[in-house]
Amino acid sequence: MIRSLLIANRGEIARRIIRTARKMGIRTVAVHSDVDAAMPFVREADAAVCIGLAPARESYLVQAKILEAAKATGAEAIHPGYGFLSENAEFAEAVEAAGLVWVGAPAHSIRAMGLKDAAKKLMVAAGVPVTPGYMGEDQDPAHLKAEADRIGYPVLIKAVAGGGGKGMRKVDASADFADALLSCQREAASSFGDDRVLIEKYILGPRHIEVQVFGDRHGHVVHLFERDCSLQRRHQKVIEEAPAPGMDAATRAAVCEAAVKAAKAVDYVGAGTIEFIADASEGLRADRIWFMEMNTRLQVEHPVTEAITGQDLVEWQLRVASGEPLPRTQEQLSINGWAMEARLYAENPSNGFLPSTGPLTRLRLPRGIRVDSGVEEGGEVSPYYDPMIAKLIVAAPSRPAAAAKLAQAAARVEVWPVRTNAAFLARAAADPDFVAGHVDTGFIERHADRL
């Protein structure tokens, strides 16, 4: 078993990893930027090293500084958390080349799933259903338009190297294609240094279904069931839940089996998530759920999976990275109850959800539920990093009970003077359509006035 662990991340995920490591008797090392010196995760680690200035490119993204910190503190392993370097194949290789244990996906798996077009071709070969579309090498605008015409409108133009909702355009008619393509290519080149695109059929009534998978070094791969992350704003997840509402046993078996196939196709090791897009216009059906992409890391929303399965996924990561087999077989895993997670952000919903940074003079988070937070009262929300204050995670025997519990928890949040989306979350969780399970990725946009 790993005896000492450096966490190449910050905030709530660093604290969450420290919590499990401490339970397992593993010594932890935090790395931090200068503005994060007083953050809770720095204080809670057994050792801490300052690795640079506030901008991530001068601290959390500098691989050499992280490796130097590991060497100086005697760390045996590095956990990248999520974001930053968590899906950087070169960093994974550098960690292992330095003689350290990488608590993450193998570099070859990261690369295989890193480009959307290549990943989809791989999935087709593995027998995993993919969204109808064009993923070819010919990037001539006339050819791309002809493919879009063939697929049928509406279509979605997506950057091959895209992510986070960037480099993506919906096109409703053939006459609009050329302008949308040019706009998408410009954004893709600016954001990712790669202007190549692929084209997909735009799904009506889309649901974002993802499956938690886990592999070990002994050839075993299991799934820990699905999550529904359809409640989004501008492709950013707002409320996630497990299991997915309206998912019957046969559809669950089909989509989870497809997820395991996808993971095995890239010889996957560790925690990963296979993301699917579902046409839910007539409910969830196995023949209308398609592979979208794979996240080769632990997800922000992993707590809802932990809640319904009773498993600690960070502990699984550390055991697998230490060479142990998976802690459970597929037959030993089951769903118990319902869980939801809401992302409490320092942002102002009444002003276009603009970030709201500054001191947390008052911060009261609800008790009686799981709260994963990276900040504390008296601290501040920095303009340099993601403005998430906390994740509010609830579990209950049923979906209506979980929704009610989440709405109540969000309503109990007290923050001053920073603005938050707490009231927005409370309204969303209590919304009659949400409670009834009538959710797709356009839910927030459709109901913006009442939310």
Secondary structure, 3 states (H helix, E strand, C coil): CCCEEEECCCHHHHHHHHHHHHHCCCEEEEEEEHHHCCCHHHHHCCEEEEEECCCHHHCCCCHHHHHHHHHHHCCCEEECCCCCCCCCHHHHHHHHHCCCEECCCCHHHHHHHHCHHHHHHHHHHHCCCECCEECCCCCCHHHHHHHHHHHCCCEEEEEEEEECCEEEEEECCHHHHHHHHHHHHHHHHHHHCCCCEEEEECCCCEEEEEEEEEECCCCCEEEEEEEEEEEEECCEEEEEEECCCCCCHHHHHHHHHHHHHHHHHCCCCEEEEEEEEEECCCCCCHHHEEEEEEECCCCCCHHHHHHHHCCCHHHHHHHHHCCCCCCCCHHHCCCCCEEEEEEEECEEHHHCCEECCEEEEEEECCCCCEEEECCCCCCEECCCCCCEEEEEEEEECCHHHHHHHHHHHHHCCEEEECCCCHHHHHHHHHCHHHHCCCCCCCHHHHCCCCC
